[in-house]
């Protein structure tokens, strides 16, 4: 039987408070020693290949010299991208740039922006490493004036680039751009405006980066193992399964998981309905269930509703207004623990919603390239895993043969300030569209390898 999660202890905790972000030499030293070992969990001994490296080298050179301010906008499809990029910038970028005759005035580094929930599910390791590597947390669903002020200060004063994922969180797909949040563009424009108001000539630019995995013989072997793992979890067994065509096996698996979710949420579908339509019904049924359990109204667009209920869950497990439980009566303490346990179960619906929104993609066919088949199998496991109550930490990693870091030309937001001042909404939409186009160009270039 597959139970990809531990039953919660149903005990609330005081809110996790992190230290002020700083770059600790000790932590950088530890990252150098243990960082590659940690990345092995995501990428094995994969070779890292730079494409469009001139864009990366020049952007870092300008930023580190104080000539420009840089935001590294990286794709986040699989979970390990921030760790890979952070390690690469610190310990490999300088050497790669030197081979092309480019020297940096200081050691390269980037300040990563992460969601507060990372240090909650990441445990003491994340709580220790993130702030001591200069990384800064931010909330998705509630105002964080203090956090945003730190982000603007860091970007405006430099010299290190700011790194964040415009997708907001993991998107589960490499060869498509399902959704971009406008936050990265807003931050860039507002920083550019603040710098301009100070009379300084220091443009703000965005460097688009996309990360792609490519697999070899080990990937083929692991793909078959993963498919069997999912089939076993779905009760689809029997001799000769390996002889069944790939697309048929994938179709049978996802149909079974979909039907389990439809039964769970009491959804009736017609056989002629597409998988995407049926999955969308599951998504909204899960969201309505989570909102009802949390005792909140269904208000706002889809993303706002999802982030809101997610934030409520975290705030009931890690209490933002409580430093300790010392002065609480046993009755009060246990009531809070019950609410935390309820929030954990509400969060299982949210985890399913979060993944399924991105899973409305077509099945790969028999002729699809290997990395597409592997990614779809990983996502099928996630589909089963979220249905059983799991989360991103249970995602299966398949070691690639190489990892491509693909860069696109930078987007200069300072040059666009006149249009931003004239019509902010239109300027943000245009810049976001240009960023999406840059990612699509990255995908095209990476797929040529």
C-alpha positions in Angstrom: 0.0 0.0 0.0 1.3 3.5 -0.9 1.1 6.1 1.8 3.4 8.9 0.6 3.0 11.0 3.7 3.2 10.7 7.5 0.0 11.2 9.5 0.2 14.7 11.0 0.9 15.0 14.8 -1.9 17.6 14.7 0.0 20.0 16.9 0.2 23.7 16.1 3.5 25.6 16.5 4.5 29.2 17.0 5.3 31.0 13.8 8.8 30.4 12.4 10.9 33.6 12.5 14.0 33.8 10.4 17.1 35.9 10.9 17.7 39.0 8.8 19.1 38.0 5.4 22.8 38.1 5.2 25.6 36.4 3.2 27.5 34.2 5.7 30.9 33.1 4.7 30.5 30.0 6.8 27.3 29.0 5.0 28.9 29.7 1.6 31.8 27.4 2.7 29.3 24.7 3.7 27.4 25.1 0.5 30.6 24.5 -1.4 31.4 21.3 0.5 27.9 19.8 0.7 26.0 21.6 -2.1 27.0 19.2 -4.9 26.1 16.3 -2.7 22.7 17.8 -2.1 22.1 18.5 -5.8 22.8 14.8 -6.4 19.3 14.2 -5.0 17.8 16.2 -7.9 20.3 15.9 -10.8 22.7 13.0 -10.0 26.1 13.6 -11.7 24.5 15.4 -14.6 26.8 17.6 -16.7 25.7 21.3 -16.7 25.6 22.9 -20.1 25.3 26.7 -20.7 23.4 28.0 -23.7 23.3 31.7 -24.4 26.1 32.0 -21.9 27.1 35.5 -23.1 23.8 36.9 -21.8 24.5 35.4 -18.4 28.1 36.6 -18.3 27.4 40.1 -19.4 24.4 40.5 -17.1 26.4 39.5 -14.1 29.4 41.6 -15.2 27.2 44.7 -15.4 25.4 44.0 -12.1 28.5 43.2 -10.1 30.2 46.4 -11.4 27.3 48.5 -10.4 26.5 49.5 -13.9 23.0 48.0 -13.9 20.6 46.2 -11.6 19.6 42.7 -12.6 16.6 40.5 -11.9 17.2 36.8 -12.8 13.8 35.5 -13.8 14.2 31.7 -13.9 11.7 29.0 -14.9 10.8 26.6 -12.1 9.4 23.4 -13.5 10.8 20.7 -11.3 11.8 21.9 -7.8 15.6 21.9 -7.9 16.2 24.9 -10.1 16.9 27.5 -7.4 19.4 25.2 -5.7 21.2 24.4 -9.0 21.4 28.0 -10.0 22.5 29.2 -6.6 25.3 26.7 -6.5 26.3 27.3 -10.1 26.5 31.0 -9.7 28.7 30.8 -6.6 31.1 28.1 -7.6 31.1 27.6 -11.4 30.1 30.8 -13.1 33.3 32.7 -12.5 35.4 30.0 -14.1 33.1 29.6 -17.1 33.2 33.4 -17.7 37.0 33.5 -17.5 37.2 31.0 -20.3 35.4 33.5 -22.5 37.7 36.3 -21.4 35.1 37.9 -19.0 36.2 38.9 -15.5 33.9 39.9 -12.6 34.9 42.7 -10.2 33.6 40.6 -7.3 32.6 37.0 -6.6 29.3 36.2 -8.3 26.3 35.5 -6.2 22.5 36.0 -6.5 19.9 36.8 -3.8 16.9 34.4 -4.2 13.4 35.3 -3.3 11.4 32.4 -1.8 7.9 31.8 -0.4 7.6 31.7 3.4 6.2 28.2 3.2 9.6 26.9 2.1 11.1 27.2 5.6 8.0 25.6 7.0 8.1 22.4 5.1 11.9 22.6 4.6 12.7 22.2 8.3 15.7 23.5 10.2 18.0 23.1 7.2 16.1 25.6 5.1 15.6 27.8 8.2 19.3 28.0 8.7 20.6 28.1 5.1 18.1 30.4 3.4 18.6 33.6 5.4 22.4 33.0 5.8 22.7 32.8 2.0 21.0 36.2 1.7 17.7 34.7 0.5 14.6 36.7 1.4 11.0 35.4 2.0 7.8 36.8 0.7 4.1 36.0 1.1 1.8 35.1 -1.8 -1.5 35.8 -0.2 -1.1 38.7 2.2 0.5 42.0 2.4 4.2 41.9 3.4 5.3 45.5 3.5 8.5 44.8 5.4 9.5 42.0 3.2 8.9 44.0 0.0 10.9 46.9 1.4 13.9 44.6 1.8 13.5 43.3 -1.7 13.4 46.7 -3.2 16.4 47.9 -1.1 18.4 44.9 -2.1 17.7 45.4 -5.8 18.2 49.1 -5.8 21.4 49.1 -3.8 22.9 46.0 -5.5 25.3 44.7 -6.4 24.0 41.1 -6.5 21.2 40.2 -8.9 17.9 39.3 -7.5 16.6 35.9 -8.5 13.0 34.8 -8.5 10.6 32.5 -10.4 7.8 34.4 -12.3 5.7 31.3 -12.3 5.3 31.8 -8.5 6.0 28.2 -7.7 6.7 24.9 -9.4 5.0 24.5 -12.8 5.7 20.8 -13.5 6.3 21.4 -17.2 9.5 22.3 -19.1 8.4 22.7 -22.7 5.5 25.0 -22.1 4.9 28.2 -20.1 1.5 27.7 -18.5 1.4 30.8 -16.4 3.5 33.8 -15.4 2.7 36.1 -12.4 3.3 39.8 -13.0 5.2 40.4 -9.7 8.6 40.2 -11.3 7.7 42.9 -13.8 6.1 45.1 -11.1 9.2 44.8 -8.9 11.5 45.7 -11.8 9.5 48.7 -13.0 9.1 50.1 -9.5 12.8 49.7 -8.8 13.7 51.4 -12.1 11.4 54.3 -11.2 12.9 54.7 -7.7 16.4 54.7 -9.2 15.4 57.3 -11.8 13.8 59.5 -9.1 17.2 59.5 -7.4 18.8 60.8 -10.6 21.0 57.8 -11.0 22.0 56.2 -14.3 21.6 52.6 -13.4 19.1 50.7 -15.7 17.1 47.7 -14.4 17.1 44.6 -16.6 15.6 41.2 -16.5 17.6 38.1 -17.4 15.3 35.2 -18.5 16.7 31.7 -17.7 15.2 28.4 -18.5 16.4 25.0 -17.2 16.0 21.7 -19.2 17.0 18.1 -18.3 18.1 15.6 -20.9 18.2 11.9 -20.2 20.2 8.8 -21.4 20.0 5.1 -20.8 19.6 5.5 -17.1 16.5 7.6 -17.7 15.0 4.9 -19.9 15.5 2.3 -17.2 14.1 4.5 -14.5 11.1 5.5 -16.6 10.0 1.9 -16.7 10.5 1.5 -13.0 8.4 4.6 -12.3 5.6 3.5 -14.6 5.4 0.2 -12.7 5.4 2.0 -9.4 2.4 4.1 -10.5 0.6 1.1 -11.9 1.1 -0.8 -8.6 -0.3 2.2 -6.7 -3.3 2.2 -9.0 -3.9 -1.5 -8.8 -3.1 -2.0 -12.5 -1.0 -5.2 -12.4 -0.5 -8.3 -14.4 2.1 -10.0 -16.5 3.0 -8.5 -19.8 2.3 -4.9 -18.8 5.7 -3.9 -20.4 4.4 -5.0 -23.8 1.4 -2.6 -23.6 2.0 0.5 -25.7 3.4 3.5 -23.7 0.5 5.8 -24.4 -2.1 3.2 -23.5 -0.4 2.6 -20.1 -0.3 6.3 -19.4 -3.9 6.7 -20.4 -5.1 3.8 -18.2 -3.2 5.2 -15.2 -4.4 8.8 -15.5 -8.0 7.7 -16.1 -8.0 5.6 -13.0 -6.6 8.4 -10.8 -9.1 10.9 -12.4 -12.0 8.5 -11.6 -10.9 8.2 -8.0 -11.0 12.0 -7.6 -14.3 12.3 -9.3 -15.7 9.7 -6.9 -14.2 11.5 -4.0 -15.8 14.8 -4.9 -19.0 13.2 -6.2 -18.6 14.5 -9.8 -20.5 12.9 -12.6 -18.9 13.0 -16.1 -19.8 11.8 -19.5 -17.5 9.4 -21.3 -17.3 11.9 -24.2 -15.9 14.6 -21.9 -12.2 15.4 -22.4 -9.6 14.6 -19.7 -8.9 18.4 -19.3 -12.6 19.2 -18.8 -13.0 16.5 -16.2 -9.8 17.5 -14.4 -11.0 21.1 -14.3 -14.2 20.0 -12.5 -12.0 18.2 -10.0 -9.9 21.3 -9.4 -12.9 23.6 -8.7 -14.7 20.9 -6.6 -11.5 20.5 -4.5 -11.2 24.3 -4.1 -14.8 24.6 -3.0 -14.3 21.8 -0.5 -11.2 23.4 0.9 -13.0 26.8 1.3 -16.0 25.2 2.9 -13.7 23.3 5.4 -11.8 26.6 6.1 -15.0 28.5 6.7 -14.4 31.1 4.0 -16.4 32.5 1.1 -15.5 31.8 -2.6 -14.4 35.3 -3.6 -12.0 36.5 -6.2 -10.3 34.8 -9.1 -8.9 31.3 -9.0 -5.4 32.1 -8.0 -6.5 34.5 -5.2 -8.8 31.8 -3.8 -6.2 29.1 -3.9 -3.5 31.3 -2.3 -5.9 32.5 0.3 -7.0 29.1 1.6 -3.3 27.9 1.4 -2.3 30.8 3.6 -5.1 30.1 6.1 -3.8 26.5 6.4 -0.3 27.7 7.2 -1.5 30.3 9.6 -3.4 27.7 11.6 -0.5 25.4 11.8 2.2 28.0 12.4 0.4 30.7 14.4 1.6 34.2 13.3 0.4 36.0 16.4 1.7 33.6 19.1 5.3 33.3 20.4 4.7 30.4 22.7 2.0 28.2 24.3 3.3 28.6 27.9 0.3 30.7 29.1 -2.4 28.7 27.4 -4.7 26.4 29.2 -4.8 22.7 28.2 -8.3 23.2 26.7 -7.1 26.2 24.6 -3.9 24.4 23.5 -5.7 21.3 22.4 -8.3 23.3 20.5 -5.6 25.1 18.6 -4.0 21.7 17.8 -7.3 20.4 16.5 -7.6 23.4 14.2 -4.0 22.7 13.0 -4.9 19.1 12.2 -8.0 20.3 10.3 -5.8 22.8 8.4 -3.4 19.9 7.5 -6.3 18.0 5.9 -7.6 21.1 4.1 -4.1 21.5 2.8 -4.4 18.1 1.1 -7.1 19.5 -1.1 -4.9 22.5 -1.9 -2.0 20.4 -2.8 -4.2 18.5 -5.3 -5.5 21.8 -6.7 -2.0 23.2 -7.1 -0.7 20.3 -9.1 -3.8 19.6 -11.2 -4.1 23.1 -12.5 -0.8 22.5 -14.4 -1.6 18.9 -15.4 -4.1 19.8 -18.1 -1.6 18.9 -20.8 -1.9 16.3 -23.6 -0.4 12.8 -23.3 3.0 12.3 -25.0 2.8 9.9 -27.9 5.1 6.9 -28.8 7.4 9.2 -30.9 7.8 11.9 -28.2 11.3 12.7 -27.0 12.5 10.9 -23.9 12.4 13.9 -21.6 8.8 14.6 -22.4 7.9 11.0 -21.5 9.8 11.1 -18.3 8.3 14.4 -17.2 4.8 13.1 -17.9 5.5 9.9 -15.9 6.8 12.1 -13.0 3.6 14.1 -13.2 1.5 11.0 -13.3 3.1 9.9 -10.0 2.5 13.4 -8.6 -1.2 13.0 -9.7 -1.4 9.7 -7.8 0.6 11.1 -4.9 -1.5 14.2 -4.4 -4.6 12.1 -4.6 -3.3 10.1 -1.7 -2.5 13.1 0.3 1.2 13.8 -0.6 3.0 17.0 -1.6 5.9 18.2 -3.7 8.5 16.6 -1.3 7.2 13.2 -2.6 8.0 14.0 -6.3 10.2 11.3 -7.9 13.5 12.6 -9.3 15.0 10.8 -12.3 18.7 11.6 -12.8 19.3 13.4 -16.1 22.4 12.9 -18.3 22.8 16.7 -18.6 21.1 19.9 -17.5 20.9 22.8 -19.9 20.8 26.4 -18.5 19.4 28.4 -21.4 19.6 32.2 -21.3 17.8 34.7 -23.4 18.7 38.4 -24.0 18.0 40.8 -21.2 14.8 42.9 -21.1 15.7 46.5 -20.2 12.8 48.0 -18.1 14.4 51.4 -17.6 14.1 52.0 -21.3 10.4 51.3 -21.1 9.7 53.7 -18.2 8.0 56.3 -20.4 5.4 53.8 -21.5 5.1 52.5 -17.9 4.3 56.0 -16.6 1.8 56.5 -19.4 -0.1 53.2 -18.8 1.2 50.9 -16.1 -1.1 48.0 -16.8 -0.4 48.0 -20.5 3.4 48.3 -19.9 3.4 45.4 -17.4 1.3 43.2 -19.8 3.7 43.9 -22.7 6.8 43.2 -20.6 5.3 40.0 -19.3 4.4 38.9 -22.8 8.0 39.6 -23.9 9.3 37.5 -21.0 7.0 34.7 -22.0 8.3 34.9 -25.6 11.9 34.8 -24.3 11.1 31.6 -22.4 9.5 30.1 -25.5 12.7 31.0 -27.5 14.7 29.3 -24.7 12.6 26.1 -25.1 13.1 26.1 -28.9 16.9 26.5 -28.5 17.2 23.9 -25.8 15.2 21.4 -27.9 17.8 21.7 -30.7 20.4 20.0 -28.5 
